[in-house]
Amino acid sequence: MPKLNLQQQNYDNASLGNITGEDISRKLSQSQTPLRAVQTKNPYISPKQVSKRWGVLDNETAKNELLDSKTVDEMDCYKKNIENFIGTVKMPVGLVGPMRVNGLYANDDFYLPLATTEAALVASYNRGAQLISESGGVSAMLLSEAVIRTPGFCFDTLAEAGQFVAWVVTKYERFKDIAHQTTRHGKLVDVSVNIEANNVYLIFEYTTGDASGQNMVTIATNEVYNYILSHSPITPKYAYVEANLSGDKKATAQSLRNVRGKKVSAEVIIPAELVKKRLHTSVDSMVNYCKLSATGGVLSGSIGVHGHYANGLAALYIACGQDAACVAESAVGITRLEKTQSGDLYASVTLPNLMIGTVGGGTGLPSQQACLQIVGLAGEGNAKAMAEVTAGLCLAGELSIIGALSAGHFSRAHHKLARNASK
C-alpha cells in the first residue's frame, strides 16, 4: 500500500472556533516575514488588502470561518492560485479504498480521498473499489496523451487561406523550437490544419509531463502565434490564439474520438458469485441495464455513454488540486458491461480526456498536496499512474451505481445516507 508521508502540523482545532476578528487582524499584521514577498508579487494576497476586503464585507462570523489561523499562516501558499483572496473553504473529505490497480504505471493498492458534499457518493465508490480489489484488481492502460491548443486565422478569401497554409506547413520545426523555449516539461509533438472556407485552424498537440498543462500549452502556443503574425506572408483579417476547436472545458465529439489530456482504458472481471454477494443482483441484470441505458444515452444525445463519471472525478479533482472545470471534458467516455463465456461480469471504461496532473496548478497547496500524498502519487513522475488510478475509480463508481440500479437499491441508498442524515 502507498506509504503516507504527510507532514504533520500542530494546530489546536478546539481553539479555532474561538478566534475573533481582532485575533485574525493581529495575526495578519504579525505575518510580515512569509507575506512580504506576497505584497510585492501578488497584491491580491497582501495582509492590507485582505483586511480591507473583510472591512467591506463586515461579517465577523464569515471572517472567523474563512480566515482561520491556519489559513493566515499558510496565506503565502495561495499567491499563485487566487485573486481577491479572503480565505479558504473547508470541505468534507472521505476515503475510498483500498483499490488494487494493475496498470502500466500504477501497480499497488490505492486509497483515494474524495472531497464532496453529496452523501452516499463516497460509500458508493468505496463499494465499487472494494469489489474490484476482491476480484483481483482493475487492469488499466494509459493509451495516449496530448493537450491541444487551436489558434484560428480568418482571411478575405479561400485562396489566401490556402497560401497561408502552404507557408505554415513549411514552418513546423520552427514552431516546435519556439514552443520548447517556453517550457522545460512540455513538448509540441504535432501540428495539423483544419480549413473551413476562408478560416484556418491550427491544431497544436503537446505532451505536458506531469502537469495537467493548460497554462503551459497556452503560453507556448502564444509565442508561436505571435511569430506567425509577425512572419506570415499573408496577413489575416483577424486571428485569435484559441479558436474553440481544442475542446477546452467542453464535452466534444472530437475528444471522444481522439484524446485530450490522457486517454485511459480500464477493465475488470467480477465473478458472478461476487456480483450476487456484494451487489445483490445478477450479471444478466447488470448487462441488460447497461444495454438499456446505452440506448437512453444515444436518445438523449450524450457524448459517450456512462453512468456518472463526473461524480468521482469532481470529488477527486477538488481533493487533489486539479482544475475542477476540466470535469466538463474529463467526464466523457464509454462504459461497457458484458457477460463472459463462464458467466462472470466483464466491465470496462474508456476515458479519452483525463486532464490530470501531479505537479503544477493547485497540486502544491497544503490540503491538496496532502491528498495526493495519501494516494501515494504526489510530485514528478506520477501523472501517468494517477491517470490509470483515476480510470479505476471511475470504473468502481460505474459498477456500484449500475449494481444499485439493477438491484433496486439506488433510491434506498440516497434515502438512508442523505435524507436520514439531514434529519
Secondary structure, DSSP 8 states (H G I E B T S, - for coil): ------------HHHHTT--HHHHHHHHHH-HHHHHHHHHH-GGG-HHHHHHHHHHH--HHHHHHHS-HHHHHTGGGGTTT-SS--------EEEEEEEEEEESS-EEEEEEEEE-S-TTHHHHHHHHHHHHHHTT-EEEEEEEEEEEE--EEE-SSHHHHHHHHHHHTT-HHHHHHHHHTT-SS-EEEEEEEEEETTEEEEEEEEE-TTB--HHHHHHHHHHHHHHHHHH-SS--SEEES--S-S-TTS--HHHHHS-SEEEEEEEEEE-HHHHHHHHSS-HHHHHHHHHHHHHHHHHHT-SEE-S-HHHHHHHHHHHTT--GGGHHHHT-EEEEEEE-TTS-EEEEEEEEEE---SBSTTTTSHHHHHHHHHHT--STT-HHHHHHHHHHHHHHHHHHHHHHHHHT-HHHHHIIIIIHHH-
